[in-house]
Amino acid sequence: RPDLVAEVRDKMARFDAACIGPWVDCLIARPDLTPRLAELRVPTLVLSGTFDASFAPRKSDLLHQHISGSQIERYARGGHLVCIEEPEAVASAIRRFAAAS
């Protein structure tokens, strides 16, 4: 969705550049907690956008596979900002999930 891409780029352009470096450093240095996912004992809903280039769908599948009892919702037209790209569908999924939990 070109309109959404333009909106997000505009917002990101207003970020304070001094904050971006430390944020990226944290992302790079964070440990892999995949082995600990099985310890989660809370209802978990994984939302996955097919076109998410930052957090590929295979990573969402990995979360779902390792978190016992989790549910996954996939959005064929969604990317990394699926809650903005598909707000009605995401809200509906969250309501269903919360009602069942």
Protein Blocks (a to p, Z undefined) as FASTA:
>chain_A
ZZlmmmmmmmmmmpcfklmmmmmmmmmmpccfklmmmmpccdcdddddfklmklgfklmm
mmmmmmghiacdddfkbcfklmlmmmmlmmmmmmmmmmmZZ
